[in-house]
Amino acid sequence: MKSKICGISDSKTLKYLTKHHNSPQYIGFIVNYPKSKRFVDHNQLKELLKIDKKNSKYVAVLVQPDENILEEIKDLPFDYYQIYDCSPAEVKSIIEKYNIKIIVAITVKNQNDVVRYMEYNELANIVLFDSKGYENSIPFDHQLIENLKINKELMLAGNIQIEDNLENYKKIADIIDISGGLETSGLKDISKINIFLDKVKKVNDEA
């Protein structure tokens, strides 16, 4: 099981993540969604991304990105674009123009939402199932995707907490995506990050 830590907005936390002995495979930045308290403006983002990613991949989290933002970030060292609320045709156009790997985010409330991933299956490198909460960490019923067999890596988000039993997530997902669960008073908490990354390693070591 791999991990993604999302909503990074300061250099201290980013350096800690990239240098950690169990660094996450993916690190996410909120690029164009100011409603999120984790949003990073462009100038700040450029500075942050100068930090050596080492063994991690950098992910731009984009909600309905327009051409302006895509042009603005095209030369930044992102490995993936994580895209919310775009049609398959829009995602295809982004791939063709920017030659970038894509995480397609499917927001889930019921089974009808889950099957929407099929529209993106040929386009996505990774399929992310998330809650409808966006900037608010809210859960969704993970049983809805429990028996899903897809031929892509499956990423799971939506109110994941460090005290959760990660074994349960390992049964249904290849990658877990956590953000608010690693915060104290709205800020990333180094001690929680450390606990989480070590827990992921332990789960993998026991496999």
C-alpha positions as CSV (number, residue, x, y, z in Angstrom):
1,M,0.0,0.0,0.0
2,K,1.3,3.4,-1.0
3,S,0.5,6.8,0.6
4,K,-0.3,10.3,-0.5
5,I,-0.1,13.2,1.8
6,C,-2.2,16.1,0.5
7,G,-2.6,19.8,1.1
8,I,1.1,20.7,1.8
9,S,1.6,24.4,2.0
10,D,4.8,25.1,3.9
11,S,8.5,24.3,3.3
12,K,9.2,22.9,6.7
13,T,6.5,20.1,6.3
14,L,7.5,19.4,2.7
15,K,11.2,19.0,3.6
16,Y,10.2,16.7,6.5
17,L,8.2,14.5,4.1
18,T,10.8,14.3,1.4
19,K,13.5,13.4,3.9
20,H,11.5,11.0,6.0
21,H,12.8,7.4,6.1
22,N,9.3,6.2,5.0
23,S,8.5,9.1,2.7
24,P,5.1,9.1,1.0
25,Q,5.0,8.1,-2.7
26,Y,2.9,11.1,-3.5
27,I,2.7,14.7,-2.1
28,G,-0.2,16.9,-3.1
29,F,-0.6,20.6,-3.5
30,I,-3.9,22.5,-3.8
31,V,-3.2,24.6,-6.8
32,N,-6.4,26.3,-7.9
33,Y,-9.0,26.0,-5.2
34,P,-8.9,29.0,-2.9
35,K,-11.9,27.8,-0.8
36,S,-9.5,25.3,0.7
37,K,-7.4,26.5,3.7
38,R,-4.6,24.4,2.2
39,F,-4.6,26.4,-1.1
40,V,-1.1,27.6,-2.2
41,D,-0.9,30.7,-4.5
42,H,1.4,30.5,-7.5
43,N,4.4,32.4,-6.2
44,Q,4.4,30.3,-3.0
45,L,4.0,27.2,-5.1
46,K,7.0,28.0,-7.3
47,E,9.2,28.4,-4.2
48,L,7.9,25.2,-2.5
49,L,8.5,23.1,-5.6
50,K,12.2,24.0,-5.6
51,I,12.5,21.6,-2.7
52,D,13.9,18.3,-4.0
53,K,11.1,15.7,-4.2
54,K,13.7,12.9,-3.7
55,N,11.6,9.6,-3.8
56,S,8.2,11.2,-3.9
57,K,6.0,12.3,-6.8
58,Y,4.5,15.8,-6.8
59,V,0.8,16.1,-7.5
60,A,-1.1,19.2,-8.6
61,V,-4.7,19.1,-7.2
62,L,-6.9,20.8,-9.7
63,V,-10.7,21.5,-9.5
64,Q,-12.1,22.2,-13.0
65,P,-8.8,23.7,-14.2
66,D,-9.1,26.3,-17.0
67,E,-6.5,27.1,-19.6
68,N,-5.0,29.9,-17.6
69,I,-4.0,27.8,-14.6
70,L,-2.8,24.9,-16.8
71,E,-0.5,27.3,-18.7
72,E,0.7,28.8,-15.4
73,I,1.8,25.5,-13.9
74,K,2.9,23.6,-17.1
75,D,6.6,24.2,-16.4
76,L,6.5,23.3,-12.7
77,P,7.9,19.9,-11.7
78,F,4.6,18.1,-11.2
79,D,4.5,14.3,-11.9
80,Y,0.7,14.1,-11.9
81,Y,-2.4,16.3,-12.2
82,Q,-5.2,15.2,-9.9
83,I,-8.4,16.4,-11.6
84,Y,-11.9,17.0,-10.2
85,D,-15.0,17.9,-12.1
86,C,-13.8,17.6,-15.7
87,S,-15.5,15.6,-18.4
88,P,-13.6,12.8,-20.1
89,A,-13.1,15.0,-23.2
90,E,-11.6,17.7,-21.0
91,V,-9.2,15.3,-19.3
92,K,-8.2,13.8,-22.7
93,S,-7.5,17.3,-24.0
94,I,-5.2,18.1,-20.9
95,I,-3.3,14.8,-21.5
96,E,-2.8,15.6,-25.1
97,K,-1.7,19.1,-24.6
98,Y,0.5,18.7,-21.5
99,N,1.6,15.1,-21.7
100,I,1.1,14.6,-18.0
101,K,0.0,11.6,-15.9
102,I,-3.5,11.9,-14.5
103,I,-5.2,11.0,-11.3
104,V,-9.0,11.2,-12.0
105,A,-10.9,12.0,-8.8
106,I,-14.4,10.5,-8.6
107,T,-16.5,12.0,-5.8
108,V,-18.8,9.5,-4.2
109,K,-22.1,9.6,-2.5
110,N,-23.7,6.5,-3.9
111,Q,-23.2,3.6,-6.2
112,N,-24.1,5.6,-9.3
113,D,-21.2,7.9,-8.6
114,V,-18.8,4.9,-8.3
115,V,-19.4,3.6,-11.8
116,R,-18.5,6.9,-13.3
117,Y,-14.9,5.8,-13.1
118,M,-15.5,3.7,-16.2
119,E,-15.8,6.8,-18.4
120,Y,-12.2,7.8,-17.4
121,N,-10.7,4.3,-17.3
122,E,-8.7,4.7,-20.5
123,L,-7.5,8.2,-19.5
124,A,-6.5,7.8,-15.9
125,N,-3.2,6.5,-14.6
126,I,-4.7,6.3,-11.1
127,V,-8.4,6.5,-10.1
128,L,-9.1,8.3,-6.9
129,F,-12.4,7.8,-5.0
130,D,-13.1,10.7,-2.7
131,S,-16.0,12.1,-0.7
132,K,-18.1,15.0,-1.9
133,G,-16.6,17.2,0.8
134,Y,-13.8,18.9,-1.2
135,E,-12.3,21.3,1.3
136,N,-14.2,19.7,4.2
137,S,-12.9,16.2,5.2
138,I,-16.1,14.1,5.2
139,P,-16.3,10.3,4.9
140,F,-18.1,8.2,2.3
141,D,-19.1,4.5,2.6
142,H,-16.0,2.6,1.5
143,Q,-18.1,-0.5,1.1
144,L,-19.3,1.0,-2.2
145,I,-15.9,0.4,-3.7
146,E,-14.9,-2.6,-1.6
147,N,-15.3,-5.2,-4.4
148,L,-14.4,-3.0,-7.3
149,K,-11.9,-4.7,-9.7
150,I,-10.3,-2.1,-11.9
151,N,-7.2,-2.4,-14.0
152,K,-5.7,0.8,-12.6
153,E,-4.2,1.7,-9.2
154,L,-7.0,2.7,-6.9
155,M,-6.5,5.6,-4.5
156,L,-8.8,6.2,-1.6
157,A,-9.5,9.5,0.2
158,G,-12.2,11.0,2.4
159,N,-11.7,11.7,6.1
160,I,-9.0,9.1,6.6
161,Q,-7.5,9.4,10.2
162,I,-4.3,8.2,11.6
163,E,-6.0,6.1,14.3
164,D,-7.9,4.2,11.6
165,N,-7.1,0.5,11.0
166,L,-5.0,0.9,7.8
167,E,-5.3,-2.9,7.2
168,N,-9.0,-2.2,6.2
169,Y,-7.9,0.3,3.6
170,K,-5.2,-2.0,2.2
171,K,-7.9,-4.5,1.3
172,I,-9.6,-2.0,-1.0
173,A,-7.0,0.5,-2.2
174,D,-3.5,0.6,-3.6
175,I,-2.9,4.1,-2.3
176,I,-4.4,6.0,0.7
177,D,-4.7,9.8,0.5
178,I,-4.7,11.7,3.7
179,S,-4.8,15.4,4.5
180,G,-6.9,16.7,7.4
181,G,-6.2,13.6,9.5
182,L,-2.6,14.8,9.8
183,E,-3.5,18.2,11.1
184,T,-3.8,19.9,14.4
185,S,-5.8,23.2,14.5
186,G,-5.8,23.2,10.7
187,L,-2.0,22.9,10.3
188,K,0.0,19.9,9.3
189,D,1.4,18.2,12.4
190,I,4.8,16.6,12.1
191,S,4.2,14.1,14.9
192,K,1.0,12.9,13.3
193,I,2.8,12.6,9.9
194,N,5.5,10.5,11.5
195,I,3.0,8.2,13.1
196,F,1.1,7.8,9.9
197,L,4.1,7.1,7.7
198,D,5.5,4.5,10.1
199,K,2.0,2.8,10.4
200,V,1.9,2.5,6.6
201,K,5.4,0.9,6.6
202,K,4.3,-1.5,9.4
203,V,1.2,-2.6,7.4
204,N,3.4,-3.2,4.4
205,D,6.0,-5.1,6.4
206,E,3.4,-7.4,7.8
207,A,2.0,-8.3,4.4
